[in-house]
Amino acid sequence: MKPRRWSVLLGATAVALVAQVTGAGAQVEFTNNVKYDSGQDVQPVFEGWNRTADGTFDLYFGYHNRNWVQQLNLPVGPTNNIQPGGPDRGQPTFFYPRTNRKVFIVNVPADFGKKEIVWTLTSAGKTRSAYGHLRPDWEMTPDGGASGTRSTQEARANKPPTLSLDPAAAAKVGVAVPLTATTSDDGLPAQRGRIKPAVGQETPSTLIGNEKDLPSNLPWIAGENRSGGADRAGAVEGLAVRWVVFRGPSDAEFQPAIARPKDGKTMTSVTFKAPGDYTLRAAAYDGLLTTYRDVTVSVTK
């Protein structure tokens, strides 16, 4: 009989705890298994470091935007700063949904030692920080850790894609501007088809924290892949190029969202929603390694 009495007691305790946290005026911070379209904050992430040929060190940073849809714009300054040496050390100001890895690098000198680089973001009323360092167990492979999780002969032989961009023309709000990228690859890794999203990531978000400023050009909003999944990450068959806003006052619409090269070139158009100076980033992805290049665009009304 004792086990049953314990079950009743534990059940009553659980009900009491739920009643406590769900009472009038209670504030509840949900975990990541609750999916919000918007209204959540961005967590900066330090991902590791590697050595460079000149004896300095590259520190890799990314971020996790807890929203499944909303894209946040955090200008360099009080809400988006890196110290020491900042506030601007090349970080993004435009933050796409969910996890975005190895978004930028901060190079530190050979005598950096036990110092730290701190990236701090304030969004949705919360301030989060990531601490970059040179602790030995955080050292990555020379390719930024991409081959570290795939210790096969194919992964070791794989070379990153080449990528170059044509200069972008001056643009006006609402008028499509062409973007041309030239890219090539060694054919590795072998094409394996689309990558299925992880368990729990294949279902759409369920709660909306704030409906304003939601973008309309994302494929999973249109129903093609509501969860983000492979298309959002650019994990498609073979070499492909994807464009994003790295810095700028607003989002932009890219068509197509992911382009495959034809005769070594991809053609994409971009349409801007607001005037200002933008840095656009192209990513050539071969299924394992990514090469980034940036181009600046001045947009007028």
N, C-alpha and C positions, 0 to 999 in steps of 0.2 A: 504493500500500500504506500510505502514511503515515496517511491518514484512518482506515483500519480500525484501525491500531495506537492512534491517539488514542482511538477509540471503546472499545477494550478497556481502555485505561488509565483513562478516565473512569468506565467501568462498575465497574472494580475499586475506584476511589477512592470511588464512591458506596456500594458494599457495605461498605467499611471504615468509612465515616462512620456508616452505619446500625448496624453492629455496635458502634461506640463508644457511641452514644446509647441503644442498647437493651440494653446489658450489664447484669449483675446490679447492682442498687442504683441504676441511673441514674434521674434525674428528667427527665421530658420535659414541656414545656409546649406543649400543642397549640394550633393556630391555630383561627380561628373556623369553618373548614370541617369541624371535628369538632363534632358537636352533642351536648351533654350535657343530660339532663333535670334534673340537680341537681348540687350540690356545687361550683359555680363562684361567682365573685365578681361584684360590681357595679362598673361603671365610671361615675363621675359625668361629665357632659358639659356644657361651656359652649357655647351655640349662637349667641350674638350679642347685640347690644344695639340699642335704638332710643331716640329722644328722646321726651320727654313734653311736654305742653302747658305745664307749669309750669317747664320748663327743666331738670328732673332727667332721669335716664336709667334705663331698665329693662334689667336683665341677665337673659337667658333661660337656664335650666338644664334639662337632662333627664338621662337615665341609660340605660345599657345593662346589663341583667341578662343575664349570659352563659348562664344556664340557660334551657332551653326550657319548663320546667314549674315548677320550684321558685320560690316567692314568698318573699322574704326580709323579715324584720322587723328594722330597725336603729333603735333608739330614739335620739332626739337626745341627744348626749353624746359620749363618747370615740370611739364607732364611727360617728358621723354628726354632723359639726359644720361650721359655716361661720364663718370669721373674715375680717376683724375684725367685731365687733358681735354675735357669736354666743354660744354655739353654735347657738341657734335663730334662724333667719331665714326661717322658713316652708317649709322643705324637707319632702318626704314622709318618713315612717318605714316605709312599706310599699312594697315594690318588686316590681312585676309582671315577668313574663319578657320578655326580649329588649329591643328598643329602644323607649323611651318619650320622645317629644320634647316640649319646651316644657312641662315639668311644673309649674314655678313660676318666679316672677320675684323678683329682688332689686332694689329701687329704691335708687339711689345719688344723692347730691347733685350739684348743677350743677358744683361745684368738685372733683369726684372725680379729674379729671386722669389721671395715669399710675398711680394706685393699682390694687390688685387685690383681688378677692374670691375666697377659696379655699374650695371645698367638698371635704371629705375624708370618704371612706367606708372603713371596714375591714370586710371580709367574707371568709369562706372563707380566713382567714389572710393576706390581702393588703390593703394600704392603697393606695388610689388617690385622686388629687386632680384637680379641674378648676379652672382659673384664669379668672375673669371679669375683663374689662378693657374699655377703650374705644378700642381700636385702630381706625383709620378703616375698614380693609377688612373689619371685622366688623359694620358697621352694617347693620341690617335695615330692611325697609319698616315703616311704622307698624302694620301688622297682625301683626307678629311674624315677618315673612318668608314668610307663607303664600302671598301673591300673587307673591312674587319669582320663583318657578319657573314661573309661568303668566302670561306677560305678554300674555294675550289680552284683548280688550275685555270678555268675560264675566267673567274673573277680576278685572279692575279694578272692574267694576260690582258684584260680589258683596259683600253685607253679611253679617256674622256673625249666626247665629241669636240670637233673644232667648231667655232662659231664666230662670225663677224657680222656687223650690222652696217647698213647704209645710213648716212645721216638722215634725220627726219626733217621734213619740211615744216615751216611755221604753220600753225593750225588755227582754226576758228571754232568756237563752240558750236556743236551740232553738225559739223562738216567732217566727213570721214577722211582720214589721212592714211596713205599707204605706209606700211612698215615692211622692209625687206631684210631678211636674214639669210646668210649663206652658211651652210653647215654640212659636215660630213662625219662619218664614223667608221670604226673598224669592223662593224658587224657583230660585235660582242656586247652583251651576252646574246645568245641565240633567242629568237622570238619565242615566247611561251604563251602568248595570248594575254587577255586582260587579267589583271590581278583582282581577285574578289576582295571586297572590304572585310575587315576583321569582324568577328562575331560581336554583335552589339552596335556596329557602325552602319549596318545595312538598312536600319530603320530611320525614318525622318525624325527631326526634332519635334517636340510635343508642346512646348510652352513658349509663349512670346512675352518677353519682358518689356519691350518697348518697340512699337511698330514704326517709328519714324526712321527715315534714312535707310530703308532696306533696299538693296540693289535689285535690279530686274533682269540682269544679263547672265545670271549663273545657271548652268544647265540643270542642276538639281531642283531649282525653283520651278522651272518649266516642266518638270516631271520626267525628264530624260534620265536623271539619276539623283533623286531627291536627297539621298544620303551623302552625296559628295563622292564617296567611293573612289574607284580607279580614275575616273575622268577628272575629278577635282585635283588629284595629286599628279596628274599627267602620266599615270602608269598605264600606257597604252602599248600596243604591239609595235616594236621597232622605234627608230629615231623620230623624235617629234620636238617641236618648238612651241613653248607657251609663253605668252606675254602677261605681265602684271604691272600695276602702278607701284613703284618702289617709294617714290616721294611725290607729293602733289597735294593740291587743295581738295581734290575730289576723286572719286572713282572714274574709270573710263570703260567704254565698251569695246571689246576686241572681237573681231570676226575674221576667221573662226577662233574659238577659244583655244584650241590646240591644232596646230598645222603640221602636216607632214611634208618633207621636202620633195620637190620635183626638180630633177636636174640640179640638185644641190642647193636649191633656194626654196624658201617659204615666203608666201605673200599673206600678210595680215593687214586689216584696216583697223584703225582706232578712232573712236568718236568721243570727244570730251564733253563733259557736262558743265564745266565751270572754267573761267579763264585763270591763267597763272602759269607758273613754271613747273614743269613735270620732269621727273626722272622715270623712264620706263625701263623695265628689266625683261630681257629675253632669256629663257632657260632652254638649252638644248639637252634633252634627256634620252639616254640610250637604254633605259631599263635598269641601270645600276648607278651610273655616274652622270653628273650634271655639270654643264659649263654655263656660266652666267656672263652676260654682257649688258651694259647700260647705254641708253641714248637719252639725250635731253630734248625737250620740246617746249617751245613757248607758245601758249594758247591765248588768243585774244577774243573779245566779244565779236 
